[in-house]
Structure formats: C-alpha cells, structure tokens
Amino acid sequence: MPVSSDALLGLLRLARAASGDTERRFVLLNRTREALPYHSAVLWDARQGLLAHSGASQVDPQGPYGQWLARLARSCTGKPPGPFHTAQVEATLAQEWEQWWPPHALWLPMEPDGAALLLCRETPWTEAEAGWLREWAQLWRLAEQAAAAAAPRRALDLRVLAQSLRRPALRRSRGLWIGLAALCAAILFPVQLNVRAPGELVPREPTVLRATIDGMARKLHVEPNQFVEAGQLLAELDDAAAASRLQVALQALATAEAEWRQTSQQALTDPRAKAQLAVALGRIEERRTEAAYLSEQVARNQLRAPHDGVVLLDDPGNWAGRTVAAGEPLLRLARADDQEVEAWLPVADAVELPPGSPMRLHLASRPASPVHAQLRLYAFEAVARPEGGMAYRLRGQLVDAPRERLGARGTVHVEGERVPFAYWVLRRPLAALREASGW
C-alpha cells in the first residue's frame, strides 16, 4: 500500500519529541503500525541482542521464543536489506517459525553500528513498502544519534589524566592498578558455558509391539533386557472366543468332508448323487476357508520378534493376567546398536544450545569413560518429571559405536557457548535473585 510523506514526517516528529530511548523505540516499533500495518516488529543489536519488541515491554531472552528470535536475528546478520520468506531460512528456524510468526518478514539493517529492524506480517512486502520502511528506519536512527549527542557528558582531558598518573602517590599504587586490571581481565575472560543434567542411554527408534486383539495377557516368555532373535516367541495373549470358534469350524470341516466321501460313494450307483458332489465340495472349501481364517486369528495371539534386539520391559510381574485392548502397547524391542543419549535439562539451567553441541554422558558405573554424543534435539516445551520439577528433553546422537548397555544412567554434560567468566559465575545467583525479587 502507498504511504504518504506526511506519515513519515509525523513519525519523525514523534521520535524527535521523545524523552528517552524507551519512548523512541516505542514510536519505531508500535506507532509505525499506524502508517503501515504489520504483525510484529523487533529492534535488534548485534552486540547487545534484543533491544525492544512491539506490543511487549520485555521478552525473556532465556525463554524458547527469545532463544529462537536470537537465532533468527543472527542468521540475518550480514544479509542485504529486503523481504524474505520462511522457506529462505535454515531448516531448524523454519520448523519453529509457524509457531511464532507469520511467513513474510522484512530485514532492515541500520548501518553502520549493527542495529537492525525486523518486521513480519501475513502478506508479502512490496518494493514501495520496503523502501519506505528503510528510509524511516534510517531517519529514526539519525534522530536517536542526535538525541545521544545532545545528552550532557563529562569531558575527559587525556593530558590531565596523564599528569595525574605521574604523581608520586599514584606511582606507589601502581601495583593496585595492575591488580585491578588483572581482575578485570579475569572477569572478562571467555570460558565455556557448561550445563549438567541427568541422562541415560535410550533406543533411538524402538519397535513397539501392540496387542492385535481384545483379550487377556496369558504368558510372557522373555525377561527384561533379554536379547532375542527375529521370529522368537515373546508373549501370548488369550482369546477364548476365537479359540472356541476355531474348534467349531474344524468340526464343521470334518463333517463336510465326511458328507463329501459319503456322496462320492453313492455317486457310483446313484446318478442323482453325482449332482450333489459339486455342492459337497463347495461346502468343504467354505469350511476350510473359515477354519484357515480363524487359525490365523488364533496365531495372532502370539507376539513374535520382528527383528533381533533387546526386550524393554519394566515390570514383568504385572504382565500376565491383565486385560488388554487391540492396539495397546505391550512390549518394546530395540536394536542393540540403535542408541542415543537422552537428558532432562532443568528449566533453571536452560541456556541456548545450538544443534551439534558436544555432549558427554558420565555413567554412574564407569565415570572415567564418558559416552560422547552431539546434540540432535532440544525440545521446545518443558514437561513435568516424575522426580519433580519441569525439564527440557535433550537427545544426542552417539559419536562412536555403542559400547554400553541400553538403560545405563549417569550425568550428561552439555557444552554451550563461550561467555565471560563473570557471567559463568553469576548466572545462577542473578537468576535466583531476579526470581525472588521480581526485578
């Protein structure tokens, strides 16, 4: 839609009349919608991260939406200004896009300081709209720089500072200055941000064996963690109705065969009996088909292994005698070499972990021989755990060939981004203080 220059001048007047950064950003992200409609707008800075969001006073950078938004903005950094579609971003970003934003976005970097404006809406952007927004973003940036230049500042005279440093008292305290410099360097020194979570070795794609009929679980022929071969009998179900129908069908088949033999003997002397041979033979085929179908139904009461693997079963004592419904999962069968690491990251420890982050599972039985993996899945939603609390599910693909048994438990260490040492030390205390005080 065409946008008039009067609307641009009106927005510029509002930005220049703003009393602070917060009010100027509100004009950019919210009042712009009055001239050109859109769904959401974000002001991003390559050094400071998310500065402001339309319609919200604050967005939690550690939440799922804040982490996705940060990944999207970083992927756009360095791109030329212009519109783009959800199909033009990375696959990991596109999978979550429809949960947060409509499909059409517009990227407008504000040179040269690294700030950028990111907008989205349901309909495609036109060239006229993109050009108008690009001009308005640059004018808004100039208004912000002019306001920053007009703010009072304390003058710093380098010559006065040099003369003061040559004073005898300051020369004697040179060691103090060196110590302070070393402390600052240590605080800002980048370290690896690691998180820990309980984890175990689980099957990547286990085969679920389900009940094929409505009946009762009669007998279990395997033990938990037992290795079985393809075709081996695992369990039996009890369907008395199908078994009784099979016996009736077999008896009817025997009766039909006896009638056919009797009719065959009579046909040797009685011409009328020859006409009954085809009827008797058809009755035999009918009974035989019915008996074969019921035999197949009874055979389905036996659960057999579709392939070699390990039986995964929690409590075999509660298996026999319980009533099952058709389609109900009964057993799981996993291949011995189909393993991956699963961990449950508490919400309090949730940090940004890109796909491929290194993972190490230190087993309780062998802590000196960790299992190495790479992060494959970082669940979007936290779920309640049986031991209490909320946690995010992590899945990691093994780097080496499996050498441990399924179900082995331990502690998983996941390596995140490199952060300053001060952040590494104060992250948890500051989060607890913020949760307690609400600031």
N, C-alpha and C positions, 0 to 999 in steps of 0.2 A: 504494500500500500504506500502511496506517496506521502512523505512527511514534509510539512512546511518548515521554512526557515524561522518562522515566528516561534514554533515549538522549541527549536534548538536554542534560540535566544532566551526564551523563558527559562529553560533548564539551566542555561549558563548563569543567568541572574540568580537563580536559587542556589547554585553551587558557590558563587562568589559571596552571597549573603550568609552562607552557613557559618556557624560559630565554632565549629570544630571538625575534626576528622570524621567522627561518627555521623554527624549531620550531613556532611558532604557525601559520604558513602551511601547514606540513605537516599539522597537525591539521585545518585547514579544508578542504584540497584532497584529502587522502588518507584520513584517519580517518573523514570523513563518509560515505564509501562503505560503511562497516560498518553504518551505520544505514539508509541509503537508497542502493541500487545505481545507478550511472551509469557512463558510458564515460570521460569526461574532464571536468576542471574547470580553469578558468583564473581567476586573480586579476588584474584589470586596473585601472590607474590612468590617468585622463585626462591627467595631467601627466607621469608617469614611464613610461607604457607598460606592457608586460608585466612583472608583479612575480613571478609564480610559476605553475608548471604542474604538474598532477598527474602522478605517475609519471616525472617528468624533473627533474633538478637544474638544467638550463639549456636554453633554446631560443634558437637563433641568430636575432636579430631581422632579419638581412640575408638569411636563407635564404628559400626560397619559402614554407614553412609559416609562418614568423614574419611575413613581409610580409602573407600572406593573413589571419592571425589579427589583425594590427593593423588591417587594413581592416574586418574584421568587427566588432571592438570599437568602432571609431569610428563605424560605421554604426548601432550600437545605442545610442550615447551620446545621452541625451535621451529615449529611449523609456521608457514606464512599465514597471514590473516585470511579468514574466509569461512564459509559454512562447510560442515561435514556431516556425515550420516553415521548412525550406529554401526553400519556394516564396514566402515573405514577405520575402525579402531581394533585393538588387539582382541583376541577371542575371549580372554579372561575378563576384560572390561565389558565386552558386548553381552556376555552371559548375564551380568547383573544390571545392564543398562535399563531394561524394561521395568525393573522393579523400582527404579528411582526417577527416571526422566523420560520425556517423550523423545522420538527418534531423531529430530533435527536440531543440531547445535551450531553455534557460531563462535569462533575463536578470534579474539581481537587483542593482540599484544600491544602494550603501550611502551614503545621504545623511549629511552634506551635502558631503563632501570629494572627491567624484569617483571614489571606488573602486567597483568592481563585481565581482560573481561571475558567471561564465558557465559553465554546465554543459550537457552533451549526452548523449544515450543513444538506443537504438534504438526504445523505446516512448514513447508520448505521456505528458506530465506531467499528473497530476491536480491539482485545485484544492487538495486537502489536502496533497499533497506540496509544491506551490509555496508554500503558506502556511507550512508547517513550515520549509522551507529559508530563506524570507525572514526568519522570526523568528530562526533560528540564525545567519544572516549578520549581522544587527544586533547580536545578543549577542556574537558574535565580534569585531565592530568595537569595541564598548564595552570588551571585555577588552583589546584592543590599545591603545586610547587610555588605559586605566587603567595599563597597563604603561609606556607612554611618559611619562605624568605622574609616575610613581614613580621614573623614572630620574634620577640626580643631574645637576643642571645648574649652571652657573656664573652667579651673579647678575650682572646688568648694571645699574648705577646710572647713570641718564642725567645726574643732576646732577654726579656725579664726572667723567663723561666731558666735560661742558661746561666744568667748571673746568680740566680738563687741557688742553683745546683752547685756553684763553685764556692759557696760559703763553707767555712770550716765545720760548722755543726752538721751540715748535710754530708760532708765528706766522711765524717766519723760514722754516720748512719748508712754508709754505702752497703754494708752487709745486710741491713734491714731491707733496703730496696731490692737487693739481689734475691733475698728470701721471698719477698712479695712477688717478684717476677717469676721465680721458680714455682711458687704456689699457683699463680695464675696459669702458668703453662701446664701444670699438673691437672688443674681443674678442667682446662680446655682440651686436654689430650684425648684423642678419639680411642674408644675401646669398643669391643664387640658387645652388643646387647644380646644376652642370652636369657631364655626363659626355660623353666622346668615344668614338667607335667607328668603325672602317672601314665604309663603306657604298657602295651603288650604286643605280642606278635599275633596277628589275626589273619584268616584267609582273605585273599583279595576278592575272589568271586566263588564262594562256596555253592555247591549244588544242594538245593532244598528238596527233600523227599516229602511229598504230601500224601495224605490219605486219599485213595481213589474211590472209596465207598463210605457210606454211613454205617458204622458198626462199632466194634469194641476192639481195643488193642489186646491181643491174646498173649503173644510171647516175643521177647527181644532176644535175638541170637548173637549180639555183639556187645562189647564193652566200650565205655568211653575211651577215646584216643586209640582205638584198635585200628590197625591197618588192614584193609580189606581189598580184595581183587574184584575186577569187573564181573558181574553176574552172581556174586556171592549173596546168599540169603541174609538179610539184615533183621527183618522183623516179620511177624504175621499178624494179620487182622482177622477178626472172627465175624462172619456174616452168616448166621444160621439160616436166614430166609433163602439166600442164594444157594446154600448147600442142599437144603431140602428140595428146592425146585430142580436142582440138578439130578437128585435121586429120582424124582418123579419123571423127569424127561428121559433118563436112562431106562427106567422100567417101561415107559411108553414105547421107546425104540425097540426094546426086546420083544414087546408084544406085537409091534408092527412087523418085525422080521419073522416071528412065528406065523403070523397070518399070511405073510407072503409065501413061506415054504408050504403051508397047507394048500394055498390056492394053486401053487405050481404043481403039486401032486394031483390035485383034482383036474387040472387042465389036460392031463394025459388022457383022460377018459370022458370028460365032460366039456363039450365045446363052449358052454356058457361060462365056465370058469376061466377060459382064456381071456374073455373080455375084462375080467377083474384083475388080471395080472398088472396092467399099467396103473390101475388105481392103487393096488397094494404097494407097488414100487414107489409111487409118488408119496404115499404116506410114510414110507421108510425114510425117504430123503428129507421130508418135512421134520420128522422126529430127530433125524441125525443133525440137521442144521440147528434145531433148538438146543440139542444136547451140547453141540460144539460151542454155541454162544454162551450157555450157562457155565461150561467148563472154563471158558476164557474169563468170565466174571469171577469165578472162584479163584482162578490163578492170580487175579489182580489183588487178592488178599495178601499176597506175598510181596514184600518190598525187597528188591534186589539192587545191588550197587550198579549204577550205570557206568562207572569207571573206577579205576584204582584210586584209593585215597584213604584219609583218616576220618573216622566217625567222630562227630562232635555232638556230645550228649551231656547234659548237665546232671540229671538225677535219674538213673535207670530204675530205681526202686519205685517211683511213682508212674512208671510207664504202663506196665501190664494191668489190665482190668479197667482202664478208663475209657469212657465213651469218646469217640472221635467223629467228626463230620467230614464229608467229602471236601477236599481242598485244604484241610487243616495241616499245617507243617508239623512233621513228626521228628525228622532227623535232618542233620546237615552233614554233607560229605565234602571234604576239602582235599585237594591235591597237596601232597607233601611239599612240593616246591612252589606252590602258589601262596606266597606270604607277603605281608607288608606290615609296617609299623602303624599302630593306632595309638593316639594320645588324646587326653582330655585336658585342654588348657583352661584354667580358671579365668573367670571374667576379670578379676583383679589383675591378672598377669597378661591380659590380651594386648599385644602390640602388633604393629604391621609386619607381616611375614610374607614376602613375595614367594610365588611358586619356585621350587627348586632350592629353597633354603636348606642347608645341611641339618640333618637330624641324627642324634646318637641315642640308641637305647641301651642303657646300662642295666643289664639283668641283675636281679637280686641274687641269682645263683652264681653268676660269673661277672662281677662288676668290672673286672680288669679287661674284659674282651667285649667291647661295645659292638652293637649291630648298627652299621651305618646305612642311612637312607636319605632321600631327598623329598622335601615336602611336595605332595601332589594335590592335596585337598585341604582347604581351610574353610570349615563350614560357616555359612552366613549367619545362622541362628544358634544361639546358646540354648542348651537343653538342661533340664534338671537331672542330676546324677543321683544314683541310689545312696551314695555316702553323704549326700547333702551338697547344696550349692549349685550354681549354674556354671557350665563349661562349654567351650567350643570344641568340636571334634576335628582332630587333625589326622590325616592319613599320609604316610610317606612310603615311596617305592624303594625297595632294597637296592643298594648299590652293588653288593656282591651276591653270590649264590647263597640261598638259605642254608644255614647250618644248625639252627636251633629248632626246637620243637614248637609247634603251634600252642599258643596259650601262655608262653613264657612271659612273665611280668617284670617290670622294673621302672626306672625313671628315664624319661626322654628329655634330652637337652636339644633345644632348637636355637640356631644362631640367626639373629636378626640383623638389622643394620648397625653400622658403626655410629656411635653417639658420643658426645663429650662425657668425660669421667664424672662431672658434676651431675649430669642428668642420670647417669647409671646409678649413682649413689642415692640421689634424692627422689627418684621417680616414685617409688612406693610410699615413702613418707609424705610427699606432697599430695599424692592421690588420696591417702587416708585423711590428711588434714582437710583437703577440699571436700571430701565426702562428709566429714564430721561438721565442718563449719558452714558448708554451702556456698562458699565464695567462688 
